[in-house]
Amino acid sequence: MAQAIVFGRVTTGLELKTSLKNNPYVMFSLAEHFGFGEAARTQFIQVWAWGHLAHQLVKCSVAKGSTIWVSGFLELSDYTRKDGVTKDKRLKLTLKDWGFLPGTGRSRQEPASQTGAMEAPAAEPPTADIIDGEREELPE
């Protein structure tokens, strides 16, 4: 796995959930824009936050449209699209730290690096080949 820092805009709402092993988590999509002119493009990263970081994101009102930076471990994973046939890959980031981008009118009350942010639990997010989108399996 590679460690990465990504700057982008949250494209999905955050909902605090609980895994099968009773670990709190949130999963959301982050759009990263890069390049200029005709070379400009957007890449979407699926971000997973566990434990204290999951609670912190929700408490600080991170929502669809928020511009934030995230850092953590980046992984390229295979999955099957909703049509059940098309194979694809997605970038997944296990969150270790985050913050609002300057100039967005928000500031985080307590930085994760100063609050003893919890490490992600040993259980990884689901790796099922088929993802329903509306009824994904709970991670362990």
N, CA, C and O atoms as a MOPAC input file, in Angstrom:
PM7 MOZYME 1SCF
protein

 N      0.83500 1    -1.18900 1     0.00000 1
 C      0.00000 1     0.00000 1     0.00000 1
 C      0.87500 1     1.24600 1     0.00000 1
 O      1.97700 1     1.25500 1     0.54900 1
 N      0.36900 1     2.27200 1    -0.61500 1
 C      1.07800 1     3.54600 1    -0.68100 1
 C      0.38800 1     4.55700 1     0.22200 1
 O     -0.83200 1     4.52700 1     0.38200 1
 N      1.16600 1     5.44300 1     0.80700 1
 C      0.58800 1     6.51500 1     1.60200 1
 C      0.36600 1     7.70400 1     0.68100 1
 O      1.21700 1     8.01500 1    -0.15200 1
 N     -0.79000 1     8.37800 1     0.83000 1
 C     -1.13200 1     9.48200 1    -0.06400 1
 C     -1.81100 1    10.61000 1     0.69200 1
 O     -2.42700 1    10.40200 1     1.73800 1
 N     -1.68400 1    11.81300 1     0.13700 1
 C     -2.42500 1    12.98400 1     0.60600 1
 C     -3.22800 1    13.47000 1    -0.59100 1
 O     -2.67000 1    13.68700 1    -1.66700 1
 N     -4.53400 1    13.64300 1    -0.41200 1
 C     -5.41800 1    14.02300 1    -1.50900 1
 C     -6.23400 1    15.24100 1    -1.09600 1
 O     -6.74200 1    15.30600 1     0.02300 1
 N     -6.35600 1    16.20200 1    -2.00300 1
 C     -7.17300 1    17.38900 1    -1.79900 1
 C     -8.37000 1    17.26300 1    -2.72400 1
 O     -8.20100 1    16.99800 1    -3.91400 1
 N     -9.58600 1    17.44900 1    -2.19900 1
 C    -10.74300 1    17.31500 1    -3.07300 1
 C    -12.04000 1    17.73000 1    -2.41400 1
 O    -12.06300 1    18.31300 1    -1.33000 1
 N    -13.12500 1    17.40500 1    -3.11300 1
 C    -14.46900 1    17.76400 1    -2.66400 1
 C    -15.25200 1    16.48500 1    -2.38500 1
 O    -15.25300 1    15.55700 1    -3.19400 1
 N    -15.91400 1    16.44700 1    -1.23700 1
 C    -16.73400 1    15.30100 1    -0.85100 1
 C    -17.93900 1    15.24100 1    -1.78600 1
 O    -18.62900 1    16.24400 1    -1.97200 1
 N    -18.19700 1    14.07300 1    -2.37700 1
 C    -19.28800 1    13.94600 1    -3.34400 1
 C    -20.47000 1    13.14000 1    -2.82900 1
 O    -21.48300 1    13.01900 1    -3.51800 1
 N    -20.35500 1    12.59400 1    -1.63700 1
 C    -21.45900 1    11.83100 1    -1.05700 1
 C    -21.65400 1    12.25700 1     0.39100 1
 O    -20.72800 1    12.75700 1     1.02900 1
 N    -22.84500 1    12.06000 1     0.89700 1
 C    -23.11000 1    12.36700 1     2.29600 1
 C    -22.43600 1    11.35200 1     3.20000 1
 O    -22.19500 1    10.21400 1     2.80000 1
 N    -22.13100 1    11.77100 1     4.42600 1
 C    -21.50400 1    10.87600 1     5.39100 1
 C    -22.55700 1    10.34600 1     6.35100 1
 O    -23.36400 1    11.10200 1     6.89200 1
 N    -22.53500 1     9.05200 1     6.55100 1
 C    -23.44700 1     8.41800 1     7.49200 1
 C    -22.62600 1     7.48200 1     8.37400 1
 O    -21.97900 1     6.55700 1     7.88300 1
 N    -22.66200 1     7.73100 1     9.66700 1
 C    -21.92500 1     6.88600 1    10.60400 1
 C    -22.60400 1     5.52500 1    10.66800 1
 O    -23.80400 1     5.43300 1    10.93100 1
 N    -21.83000 1     4.46900 1    10.42600 1
 C    -22.35600 1     3.10100 1    10.44800 1
 C    -21.51700 1     2.26900 1    11.40100 1
 O    -20.47900 1     2.71900 1    11.88500 1
 N    -21.96900 1     1.05900 1    11.66400 1
 C    -21.25100 1     0.14100 1    12.54200 1
 C    -21.00500 1    -1.15900 1    11.79200 1
 O    -21.91600 1    -1.70700 1    11.17100 1
 N    -19.76500 1    -1.65400 1    11.85000 1
 C    -19.39800 1    -2.88700 1    11.15600 1
 C    -19.93200 1    -4.09600 1    11.91200 1
 O    -20.47800 1    -3.96500 1    13.00700 1
 N    -19.76900 1    -5.27300 1    11.31700 1
 C    -20.20300 1    -6.51300 1    11.96000 1
 C    -19.46400 1    -6.75700 1    13.27400 1
 O    -19.99200 1    -7.41600 1    14.16900 1
 N    -18.24500 1    -6.22900 1    13.39300 1
 C    -17.46700 1    -6.37100 1    14.62900 1
 C    -17.64800 1    -5.17200 1    15.54400 1
 O    -16.83900 1    -4.93300 1    16.44100 1
 N    -18.72200 1    -4.41600 1    15.31000 1
 C    -19.11700 1    -3.28700 1    16.16100 1
 C    -18.12200 1    -2.12400 1    16.13800 1
 O    -17.98500 1    -1.40900 1    17.13000 1
 N    -17.43100 1    -1.93400 1    15.02000 1
 C    -16.51700 1    -0.80100 1    14.85300 1
 C    -17.22000 1     0.30600 1    14.06700 1
 O    -17.75800 1     0.03900 1    12.99300 1
 N    -17.22900 1     1.54100 1    14.57500 1
 C    -17.86100 1     2.63600 1    13.83200 1
 C    -17.02200 1     3.01700 1    12.61000 1
 O    -15.79200 1     3.01600 1    12.66200 1
 N    -17.71000 1     3.34300 1    11.50800 1
 C    -17.00300 1     3.75500 1    10.30100 1
 C    -17.88800 1     4.65400 1     9.44500 1
 O    -19.11100 1     4.66100 1     9.58200 1
 N    -17.24700 1     5.40800 1     8.56500 1
 C    -17.94000 1     6.11900 1     7.49500 1
 C    -17.17300 1     5.85300 1     6.20700 1
 O    -15.95400 1     5.68000 1     6.21800 1
 N    -17.89700 1     5.82200 1     5.10800 1
 C    -17.30700 1     5.66100 1     3.78800 1
 C    -17.89600 1     6.76000 1     2.92300 1
 O    -19.11100 1     6.95700 1     2.90100 1
 N    -17.02600 1     7.48500 1     2.20200 1
 C    -17.51300 1     8.53100 1     1.31600 1
 C    -16.59700 1     8.64400 1     0.10800 1
 O    -15.48800 1     8.10900 1     0.09900 1
 N    -17.07300 1     9.34500 1    -0.90500 1
 C    -16.31600 1     9.53600 1    -2.13400 1
 C    -15.74100 1    10.94600 1    -2.16500 1
 O    -16.40800 1    11.90800 1    -1.78400 1
 N    -14.49600 1    11.05900 1    -2.62500 1
 C    -13.80900 1    12.34600 1    -2.71700 1
 C    -13.37400 1    12.55200 1    -4.17100 1
 O    -12.70500 1    11.69500 1    -4.74900 1
 N    -13.75700 1    13.69800 1    -4.76400 1
 C    -13.37700 1    14.01900 1    -6.14400 1
 C    -12.12200 1    14.87800 1    -6.12900 1
 O    -12.08300 1    15.92900 1    -5.49000 1
 N    -11.10300 1    14.42000 1    -6.83800 1
 C     -9.84400 1    15.16300 1    -6.95700 1
 C     -9.72200 1    15.64000 1    -8.40100 1
 O     -9.71100 1    14.82400 1    -9.32200 1
 N     -9.63000 1    16.95800 1    -8.60700 1
 C     -9.48700 1    17.53700 1    -9.94400 1
 C     -8.01700 1    17.85000 1   -10.18500 1
 O     -7.34400 1    18.40000 1    -9.31400 1
 N     -7.52000 1    17.50000 1   -11.36900 1
 C     -6.14200 1    17.85000 1   -11.69300 1
 C     -5.98300 1    18.02900 1   -13.19300 1
 O     -6.80000 1    17.55000 1   -13.97900 1
 N     -4.93000 1    18.71900 1   -13.57500 1
 C     -4.68100 1    19.02700 1   -14.97400 1
 C     -5.35300 1    20.33100 1   -15.36800 1
 O     -6.13800 1    20.89200 1   -14.60400 1
 N     -5.03800 1    20.81100 1   -16.57300 1
 C     -5.58200 1    22.07400 1   -17.06600 1
 C     -6.08700 1    21.90600 1   -18.49100 1
 O     -5.62200 1    21.03500 1   -19.22700 1
 N     -7.03800 1    22.74100 1   -18.87200 1
 C     -7.55000 1    22.74700 1   -20.23900 1
 C     -8.11500 1    21.40400 1   -20.64400 1
 O     -8.87700 1    20.78800 1   -19.89900 1
 N     -7.73300 1    20.95100 1   -21.83700 1
 C     -8.24100 1    19.68000 1   -22.34800 1
 C     -7.68200 1    18.48800 1   -21.58000 1
 O     -8.24600 1    17.39500 1   -21.63900 1
 N     -6.58800 1    18.68500 1   -20.86500 1
 C     -5.98100 1    17.60400 1   -20.08400 1
 C     -6.59400 1    17.49000 1   -18.68900 1
 O     -6.23500 1    16.58800 1   -17.93100 1
 N     -7.51300 1    18.39300 1   -18.33900 1
 C     -8.12800 1    18.36400 1   -17.00800 1
 C     -9.00100 1    17.12200 1   -16.86200 1
 O     -9.67800 1    16.70200 1   -17.80100 1
 N     -8.96900 1    16.55000 1   -15.67600 1
 C     -9.82500 1    15.39700 1   -15.39400 1
 C    -10.07500 1    15.28700 1   -13.90700 1
 O     -9.43900 1    15.96200 1   -13.09800 1
 N    -10.99800 1    14.43600 1   -13.56700 1
 C    -11.37300 1    14.21800 1   -12.17600 1
 C    -11.19700 1    12.74300 1   -11.85800 1
 O    -11.53100 1    11.87600 1   -12.66400 1
 N    -10.67200 1    12.47300 1   -10.68300 1
 C    -10.52200 1    11.09600 1   -10.22100 1
 C    -11.25900 1    10.98000 1    -8.89500 1
 O    -11.18000 1    11.87800 1    -8.05700 1
 N    -11.96800 1     9.88700 1    -8.70300 1
 C    -12.76000 1     9.68300 1    -7.49500 1
 C    -12.08500 1     8.64700 1    -6.61100 1
 O    -11.64700 1     7.59700 1    -7.08100 1
 N    -12.00800 1     8.95800 1    -5.33400 1
 C    -11.37100 1     8.07600 1    -4.35800 1
 C    -12.39100 1     7.73500 1    -3.28500 1
 O    -13.06100 1     8.61800 1    -2.74900 1
 N    -12.50400 1     6.45500 1    -2.97700 1
 C    -13.39700 1     6.00200 1    -1.91400 1
 C    -12.60900 1     6.06000 1    -0.60200 1
 O    -11.58700 1     5.39000 1    -0.45800 1
 N    -13.08800 1     6.85900 1     0.34900 1
 C    -12.38000 1     7.06300 1     1.61800 1
 C    -13.10800 1     6.30200 1     2.72600 1
 O    -14.32700 1     6.40600 1     2.86700 1
 N    -12.34800 1     5.53900 1     3.50700 1
 C    -12.88400 1     4.79900 1     4.65200 1
 C    -12.26000 1     5.36700 1     5.92100 1
 O    -11.03700 1     5.43900 1     6.03900 1
 N    -13.10100 1     5.77000 1     6.86700 1
 C    -12.62900 1     6.26900 1     8.16600 1
 C    -13.19700 1     5.36600 1     9.25500 1
 O    -14.36800 1     4.98800 1     9.21000 1
 N    -12.37300 1     5.02700 1    10.21900 1
 C    -12.75500 1     4.10800 1    11.28400 1
 C    -12.62500 1     4.77500 1    12.64600 1
 O    -11.84800 1     5.71400 1    12.81500 1
 N    -13.38700 1     4.28500 1    13.61300 1
 C    -13.25000 1     4.68700 1    15.00800 1
 C    -13.40300 1     6.17200 1    15.24600 1
 O    -14.36700 1     6.79300 1    14.79800 1
 N    -12.42900 1     6.74000 1    15.96500 1
 C    -12.46400 1     8.15000 1    16.35500 1
 C    -12.55000 1     9.06400 1    15.13300 1
 O    -13.26400 1    10.06700 1    15.16100 1
 N    -11.83200 1     8.72900 1    14.06400 1
 C    -11.85700 1     9.56300 1    12.85800 1
 C    -13.24400 1     9.58900 1    12.23000 1
 O    -13.67300 1    10.62900 1    11.72900 1
 N    -13.94500 1     8.47300 1    12.24800 1
 C    -15.31000 1     8.43400 1    11.70700 1
 C    -16.21500 1     9.35900 1    12.50800 1
 O    -16.97400 1    10.14200 1    11.93500 1
 N    -16.13400 1     9.26900 1    13.83700 1
 C    -16.94300 1    10.14600 1    14.69600 1
 C    -16.57800 1    11.61000 1    14.46500 1
 O    -17.45800 1    12.47100 1    14.42700 1
 N    -15.29000 1    11.89400 1    14.31200 1
 C    -14.82500 1    13.26800 1    14.14300 1
 C    -15.34200 1    13.88800 1    12.84700 1
 O    -15.75900 1    15.04700 1    12.84200 1
 N    -15.32100 1    13.13800 1    11.75600 1
 C    -15.82600 1    13.64500 1    10.48100 1
 C    -17.29300 1    14.04400 1    10.58900 1
 O    -17.69700 1    15.09400 1    10.08800 1
 N    -18.08100 1    13.20500 1    11.24000 1
 C    -19.51200 1    13.48900 1    11.39600 1
 C    -19.71700 1    14.67100 1    12.33600 1
 O    -20.52700 1    15.55400 1    12.05600 1
 N    -18.98200 1    14.69200 1    13.45900 1
 C    -19.11000 1    15.77600 1    14.44300 1
 C    -18.74300 1    17.13300 1    13.83800 1
 O    -19.35400 1    18.14800 1    14.17300 1
 N    -17.75800 1    17.15200 1    12.95700 1
 C    -17.31100 1    18.40600 1    12.33800 1
 C    -18.14300 1    18.77700 1    11.11300 1
 O    -17.78800 1    19.70100 1    10.38100 1
 N    -19.22500 1    18.07900 1    10.88800 1
 C    -20.18600 1    18.38000 1     9.81300 1
 C    -19.59000 1    18.32600 1     8.41200 1
 O    -19.93500 1    19.14200 1     7.55700 1
 N    -18.70100 1    17.37000 1     8.17200 1
 C    -18.23400 1    17.15400 1     6.80800 1
 C    -19.42900 1    16.61000 1     6.03200 1
 O    -20.07400 1    15.65500 1     6.46300 1
 N    -19.71900 1    17.21900 1     4.89300 1
 C    -20.90700 1    16.85300 1     4.12700 1
 C    -20.60100 1    16.92100 1     2.63900 1
 O    -19.51900 1    17.34900 1     2.23800 1
 N    -21.55100 1    16.50200 1     1.83100 1
 C    -21.42200 1    16.60800 1     0.38300 1
 C    -21.10700 1    18.05700 1     0.02700 1
 O    -21.80700 1    18.97300 1     0.45900 1
 N    -20.05500 1    18.26100 1    -0.76100 1
 C    -19.64400 1    19.60500 1    -1.15600 1
 C    -18.50000 1    20.17100 1    -0.33700 1
 O    -17.87800 1    21.14600 1    -0.75900 1
 N    -18.19700 1    19.59100 1     0.82800 1
 C    -17.08600 1    20.07400 1     1.65500 1
 C    -15.76700 1    19.87300 1     0.92100 1
 O    -15.55500 1    18.83800 1     0.28900 1
 N    -14.87500 1    20.87000 1     1.00400 1
 C    -13.53800 1    20.71800 1     0.42700 1
 C    -12.57600 1    20.39600 1     1.56200 1
 O    -12.40500 1    21.18300 1     2.49400 1
 N    -11.95300 1    19.22700 1     1.46900 1
 C    -11.08700 1    18.73400 1     2.53600 1
 C     -9.82000 1    18.13700 1     1.93600 1
 O     -9.72600 1    17.90100 1     0.73100 1
 N     -8.84900 1    17.90200 1     2.81300 1
 C     -7.68300 1    17.10100 1     2.45200 1
 C     -7.74000 1    15.85200 1     3.31400 1
 O     -8.20700 1    15.89300 1     4.45300 1
 N     -7.26400 1    14.74700 1     2.76700 1
 C     -7.21000 1    13.49100 1     3.50800 1
 C     -5.82900 1    12.88000 1     3.31100 1
 O     -5.19600 1    13.08300 1     2.27400 1
 N     -5.36900 1    12.13900 1     4.29400 1
 C     -4.13600 1    11.37400 1     4.13300 1
 C     -4.37100 1     9.98900 1     4.70400 1
 O     -5.13700 1     9.80800 1     5.65100 1
 N     -3.70500 1     9.02600 1     4.11500 1
 C     -3.86300 1     7.65600 1     4.56800 1
 C     -3.23300 1     6.69300 1     3.58800 1
 O     -2.40300 1     7.07600 1     2.76300 1
 N     -3.63700 1     5.43300 1     3.68800 1
 C     -3.07100 1     4.38000 1     2.86300 1
 C     -3.95600 1     4.13600 1     1.65500 1
 O     -5.14700 1     3.85700 1     1.79400 1
 N     -3.37300 1     4.24200 1     0.47400 1
 C     -4.08800 1     4.12700 1    -0.78800 1
 C     -3.95000 1     2.71400 1    -1.33100 1
 O     -2.87700 1     2.11400 1    -1.27800 1
 N     -5.05400 1     2.19200 1    -1.85400 1
 C     -5.07800 1     0.83600 1    -2.38500 1
 C     -5.94600 1     0.81800 1    -3.64200 1
 O     -6.99600 1     1.45900 1    -3.67700 1
 N     -5.52000 1     0.10000 1    -4.65900 1
 C     -6.30500 1    -0.07600 1    -5.87400 1
 C     -7.00500 1    -1.42000 1    -5.76200 1
 O     -6.34700 1    -2.45500 1    -5.65000 1
 N     -8.34100 1    -1.41700 1    -5.79100 1
 C     -9.06600 1    -2.67300 1    -5.62000 1
 C     -9.97600 1    -2.94200 1    -6.81200 1
 O    -10.48000 1    -2.01700 1    -7.44900 1
 N    -10.17700 1    -4.21900 1    -7.09900 1
 C    -11.05900 1    -4.65600 1    -8.18000 1
 C    -12.48300 1    -4.76000 1    -7.66200 1
 O    -12.70800 1    -5.08000 1    -6.49400 1
 N    -13.44300 1    -4.48800 1    -8.53800 1
 C    -14.84800 1    -4.69300 1    -8.19500 1
 C    -15.65000 1    -4.88200 1    -9.47100 1
 O    -15.17300 1    -4.58600 1   -10.56700 1
 N    -16.88000 1    -5.37900 1    -9.32000 1
 C    -17.80200 1    -5.54000 1   -10.43100 1
 C    -18.88500 1    -4.48500 1   -10.30600 1
 O    -19.46300 1    -4.30700 1    -9.23300 1
 N    -19.16300 1    -3.78600 1   -11.39500 1
 C    -20.17500 1    -2.72400 1   -11.37400 1
 C    -21.56800 1    -3.29600 1   -11.13200 1
 O    -21.76600 1    -4.51100 1   -11.13900 1
 N    -22.53300 1    -2.39200 1   -10.91800 1
 C    -23.90900 1    -2.79300 1   -10.61500 1
 C    -24.52700 1    -3.68200 1   -11.68600 1
 O    -25.43200 1    -4.46200 1   -11.38600 1
 N    -24.05400 1    -3.58200 1   -12.94200 1
 C    -24.62900 1    -4.41100 1   -14.00800 1
 C    -24.26600 1    -5.88600 1   -13.84400 1
 O    -24.80300 1    -6.73700 1   -14.55200 1
 N    -23.35400 1    -6.19600 1   -12.91100 1
 C    -22.97700 1    -7.57300 1   -12.62200 1
 C    -21.99100 1    -8.17200 1   -13.60900 1
 O    -21.59100 1    -9.32400 1   -13.44500 1
 N    -21.58900 1    -7.42500 1   -14.62800 1
 C    -20.71600 1    -7.94100 1   -15.67200 1
 C    -19.40900 1    -7.16300 1   -15.76400 1
 O    -18.33000 1    -7.75400 1   -15.81100 1
 N    -19.50700 1    -5.85700 1   -15.79000 1
 C    -18.35400 1    -4.99900 1   -16.02800 1
 C    -17.39500 1    -4.99700 1   -14.84300 1
 O    -17.77400 1    -4.66500 1   -13.72000 1
 N    -16.14600 1    -5.37400 1   -15.11300 1
 C    -15.09400 1    -5.34700 1   -14.09400 1
 C    -14.42900 1    -3.98000 1   -14.12800 1
 O    -14.25600 1    -3.39900 1   -15.19900 1
 N    -14.05800 1    -3.46800 1   -12.97700 1
 C    -13.42700 1    -2.16100 1   -12.90600 1
 C    -12.51000 1    -2.12000 1   -11.69200 1
 O    -12.44400 1    -3.07500 1   -10.91700 1
 N    -11.81000 1    -1.01600 1   -11.53700 1
 C    -10.93300 1    -0.81000 1   -10.38300 1
 C    -11.33300 1     0.48100 1    -9.70400 1
 O    -11.88100 1     1.37700 1   -10.34500 1
 N    -11.06500 1     0.58500 1    -8.40800 1
 C    -11.34300 1     1.81800 1    -7.68000 1
 C    -10.21500 1     2.07300 1    -6.70000 1
 O     -9.60200 1     1.14700 1    -6.16800 1
 N     -9.95500 1     3.37300 1    -6.47200 1
 C     -8.97000 1     3.78000 1    -5.47900 1
 C     -9.65900 1     3.88200 1    -4.13100 1
 O    -10.68100 1     4.55500 1    -3.99700 1
 N     -9.09900 1     3.21500 1    -3.13400 1
 C     -9.63800 1     3.26600 1    -1.77400 1
 C     -8.55600 1     3.80400 1    -0.85100 1
 O     -7.39500 1     3.40700 1    -0.95100 1
 N     -8.93200 1     4.70200 1     0.04100 1
 C     -7.98800 1     5.28600 1     0.98200 1
 C     -8.49000 1     5.02300 1     2.39800 1
 O     -9.61400 1     5.38900 1     2.74000 1
 N     -7.65200 1     4.38500 1     3.22300 1
 C     -7.96600 1     4.20100 1     4.63600 1
 C     -7.43100 1     5.42300 1     5.36600 1
 O     -6.22000 1     5.64100 1     5.42000 1
 N     -8.32600 1     6.21200 1     5.92100 1
 C     -8.00700 1     7.52400 1     6.48100 1
 C     -7.15100 1     7.44100 1     7.74200 1
 O     -7.41500 1     6.64000 1     8.63900 1
 N     -6.12000 1     8.28700 1     7.79100 1
 C     -5.27300 1     8.43300 1     8.97600 1
 C     -5.34100 1     9.84800 1     9.53300 1
 O     -5.15200 1    10.03700 1    10.73400 1
 N     -5.61100 1    10.86000 1     8.68300 1
 C     -5.72000 1    12.25100 1     9.12500 1
 C     -6.49800 1    13.01900 1     8.06700 1
 O     -6.61500 1    12.56600 1     6.92800 1
 N     -7.03100 1    14.17900 1     8.43700 1
 C     -7.80900 1    14.97900 1     7.49600 1
 C     -7.93200 1    16.40100 1     8.01500 1
 O     -7.58500 1    16.68400 1     9.16200 1
 N     -8.42500 1    17.29100 1     7.17100 1
 C     -8.69700 1    18.66500 1     7.57900 1
 C     -9.47500 1    19.39500 1     6.49800 1
 O     -9.47700 1    18.98500 1     5.33700 1
 N    -10.14000 1    20.48300 1     6.88800 1
 C    -10.80500 1    21.33900 1     5.90800 1
 C     -9.73600 1    22.13100 1     5.17500 1
 O     -8.71700 1    22.48600 1     5.76700 1
 N     -9.94900 1    22.41400 1     3.90400 1
 C     -9.00100 1    23.23000 1     3.14600 1
 C     -9.13700 1    24.68700 1     3.55200 1
 O    -10.24800 1    25.14900 1     3.81300 1
 N     -8.02700 1    25.42600 1     3.61300 1
 C     -8.08400 1    26.84800 1     3.97100 1
 C     -9.00200 1    27.61000 1     3.01500 1
 O     -9.07300 1    27.31400 1     1.82200 1
 N     -9.69700 1    28.59600 1     3.57200 1
 C    -10.56500 1    29.42800 1     2.75100 1
 C    -11.95600 1    28.87100 1     2.54700 1
 O    -12.76300 1    29.47300 1     1.83900 1
 N    -12.25900 1    27.71800 1     3.16200 1
 C    -13.59400 1    27.15100 1     2.99400 1
 C    -14.52000 1    27.56700 1     4.12000 1
 O    -15.67700 1    27.14800 1     4.16400 1
 N    -14.01400 1    28.39800 1     5.04000 1
 C    -14.86300 1    28.90400 1     6.10600 1
 C    -15.07500 1    27.95100 1     7.25300 1
 O    -15.91500 1    28.20100 1     8.11700 1
 N    -14.33600 1    26.86800 1     7.28000 1
 C    -14.48700 1    25.90200 1     8.36700 1
 C    -13.12400 1    25.57100 1     8.92400 1
 O    -12.11300 1    25.64500 1     8.22500 1
 N    -13.10900 1    25.20800 1    10.18300 1
 C    -11.86800 1    24.71200 1    10.76900 1
 C    -12.21900 1    23.57300 1    11.69600 1
 O    -13.28600 1    23.55500 1    12.31000 1
 N    -11.33300 1    22.64600 1    11.78600 1
 C    -11.56200 1    21.48600 1    12.62400 1
 C    -11.22000 1    21.85500 1    14.05300 1
 O    -10.22000 1    22.53100 1    14.29400 1
 N    -12.02400 1    21.42700 1    14.99600 1
 C    -11.80600 1    21.78700 1    16.39000 1
 C    -10.61100 1    21.06400 1    16.98800 1
 O     -9.88400 1    21.64600 1    17.79300 1
 N    -10.39400 1    19.82400 1    16.61900 1
 C     -9.29700 1    19.05900 1    17.19600 1
 C     -8.63400 1    18.21100 1    16.11200 1
 O     -9.25600 1    17.28000 1    15.60200 1
 N     -7.38700 1    18.51300 1    15.75000 1
 C     -6.70300 1    17.73500 1    14.72100 1
 C     -6.54100 1    16.28200 1    15.15100 1
 O     -6.25100 1    15.99900 1    16.31300 1
 N     -6.72800 1    15.37600 1    14.21800 1
 C     -6.61300 1    13.95300 1    14.52900 1
 C     -5.22700 1    13.62300 1    15.05200 1
 O     -5.08800 1    12.77100 1    15.93000 1
 N     -4.19300 1    14.28300 1    14.52900 1
 C     -2.83200 1    13.97100 1    14.94700 1
 C     -2.56900 1    14.37300 1    16.39400 1
 O     -1.60300 1    13.90000 1    16.99300 1
 N     -3.41500 1    15.24400 1    16.97500 1
 C     -3.22300 1    15.66200 1    18.35400 1
 C     -4.18900 1    14.97200 1    19.30700 1
 O     -4.09600 1    15.15800 1    20.52100 1
 N     -5.10300 1    14.18900 1    18.78400 1
 C     -6.09200 1    13.54600 1    19.63900 1
 C     -5.84200 1    12.05600 1    19.77400 1
 O     -6.68100 1    11.33200 1    20.30900 1
 N     -4.70500 1    11.59200 1    19.29800 1
 C     -4.41800 1    10.17200 1    19.37700 1
 C     -5.35000 1     9.38600 1    18.47700 1
 O     -5.99400 1     8.43800 1    18.92500 1
 N     -5.42800 1     9.76500 1    17.23100 1
 C     -6.33800 1     9.11800 1    16.28500 1
 C     -6.12600 1     7.61400 1    16.31500 1
 O     -4.99400 1     7.13200 1    16.33800 1
 N     -7.21900 1     6.89000 1    16.31400 1
 C     -7.14800 1     5.44100 1    16.36100 1
 C     -6.67900 1     4.89600 1    15.02400 1
 O     -7.01400 1     5.43400 1    13.96900 1
 N     -5.91000 1     3.83700 1    15.07800 1
 C     -5.53100 1     3.14700 1    13.86200 1
 C     -6.75400 1     2.39100 1    13.36300 1
 O     -7.62800 1     2.03400 1    14.15200 1
 N     -6.81900 1     2.14800 1    12.07000 1
 C     -7.91900 1     1.36600 1    11.51800 1
 C     -7.84900 1    -0.03100 1    12.11400 1
 O     -6.75200 1    -0.55100 1    12.31700 1
 N     -8.98100 1    -0.64900 1    12.39800 1
 C     -8.96200 1    -1.99300 1    12.95100 1
 C     -8.34500 1    -2.97000 1    11.95500 1
 O     -8.24100 1    -2.68800 1    10.76200 1
 N     -7.94300 1    -4.11500 1    12.47200 1
 C     -7.29300 1    -5.10300 1    11.63600 1
 C     -8.18900 1    -5.53300 1    10.48100 1
 O     -7.69300 1    -5.85900 1     9.40300 1
 N     -9.50300 1    -5.53800 1    10.69400 1
 C    -10.42700 1    -5.92200 1     9.63300 1
 C    -10.44700 1    -4.84400 1     8.56300 1
 O    -10.57900 1    -3.65800 1     8.86600 1
 N    -10.31700 1    -5.25700 1     7.32400 1
 C    -10.32000 1    -4.32200 1     6.20100 1
 C    -11.74600 1    -4.13000 1     5.70200 1
 O    -12.61300 1    -4.95200 1     6.00100 1
 N    -12.00800 1    -3.06600 1     4.95000 1
 C    -13.31800 1    -2.86600 1     4.34500 1
 C    -13.66800 1    -4.04700 1     3.44700 1
 O    -12.78100 1    -4.82200 1     3.09100 1
 N    -14.92700 1    -4.20400 1     3.07200 1
 C    -15.33500 1    -5.36900 1     2.29100 1
 C    -14.58800 1    -5.44100 1     0.96800 1
 O    -14.29500 1    -4.42400 1     0.34000 1
 N    -14.28700 1    -6.67700 1     0.56100 1
 C    -13.58300 1    -6.87100 1    -0.70100 1
 C    -14.38800 1    -7.76200 1    -1.63100 1
 O    -13.82500 1    -8.39100 1    -2.52600 1
 N    -15.69800 1    -7.82300 1    -1.43000 1
 C    -16.54600 1    -8.64900 1    -2.28300 1
 C    -16.41000 1    -8.20300 1    -3.73200 1
 O    -16.23200 1    -7.01900 1    -4.01500 1
 N    -16.49600 1    -9.17100 1    -4.64900 1
 C    -16.34800 1    -8.85400 1    -6.06500 1
 C    -17.53500 1    -8.07800 1    -6.61600 1
 O    -17.37200 1    -7.27600 1    -7.53600 1
 N    -18.72600 1    -8.30000 1    -6.06900 1
 C    -19.90600 1    -7.60600 1    -6.57200 1
 C    -20.38800 1    -6.63500 1    -5.50800 1
 O    -20.62600 1    -7.01900 1    -4.36300 1
 N    -20.53200 1    -5.37400 1    -5.89600 1
 C    -21.00300 1    -4.35200 1    -4.97400 1
 C    -22.34400 1    -3.85900 1    -5.47000 1
 O    -22.45700 1    -3.38200 1    -6.59900 1
 N    -23.36300 1    -3.97300 1    -4.63000 1
 C    -24.72800 1    -3.61200 1    -4.99300 1
 C    -24.93000 1    -2.10800 1    -4.99400 1
 O    -25.78700 1    -1.61200 1    -5.72600 1
 N    -24.17900 1    -1.37500 1    -4.20800 1
 C    -24.33400 1     0.06900 1    -4.14900 1
 C    -25.40800 1     0.49300 1    -3.17900 1
 O    -25.20300 1     1.43200 1    -2.40900 1
 N    -26.54800 1    -0.17000 1    -3.19300 1
 C    -27.61900 1     0.18100 1    -2.27500 1
 C    -27.60300 1    -0.72300 1    -1.04800 1
 O    -28.04400 1    -0.32400 1     0.02900 1
 N    -27.09800 1    -1.92500 1    -1.21300 1
 C    -27.07800 1    -2.85900 1    -0.09600 1
 C    -25.72400 1    -3.54900 1    -0.02900 1
 O    -25.64100 1    -4.76900 1    -0.16700 1
 N    -24.67300 1    -2.78400 1     0.18100 1
 C    -23.34300 1    -3.36400 1     0.29000 1
 C    -23.24700 1    -4.16300 1     1.58200 1
 O    -23.90600 1    -3.84500 1     2.57200 1
 N    -22.42400 1    -5.19600 1     1.56300 1
 C    -22.19100 1    -5.97100 1     2.77000 1
 C    -21.48800 1    -5.10300 1     3.79700 1
 O    -20.68100 1    -4.24300 1     3.44500 1
 N    -21.79600 1    -5.33100 1     5.07100 1
 C    -21.12000 1    -4.59300 1     6.13000 1
 C    -19.68500 1    -5.08800 1     6.26300 1
 O    -19.43700 1    -6.29000 1     6.16800 1
 N    -18.74000 1    -4.18100 1     6.48100 1
 C    -17.37600 1    -4.63600 1     6.74300 1
 C    -17.31900 1    -5.28100 1     8.11600 1
 O    -18.17600 1    -5.03700 1     8.96500 1
 N    -16.31200 1    -6.10000 1     8.32400 1
 C    -16.19300 1    -6.78400 1     9.61300 1
 C    -15.51700 1    -5.93400 1    10.63700 1
 O    -15.33900 1    -6.36500 1    11.77600 1

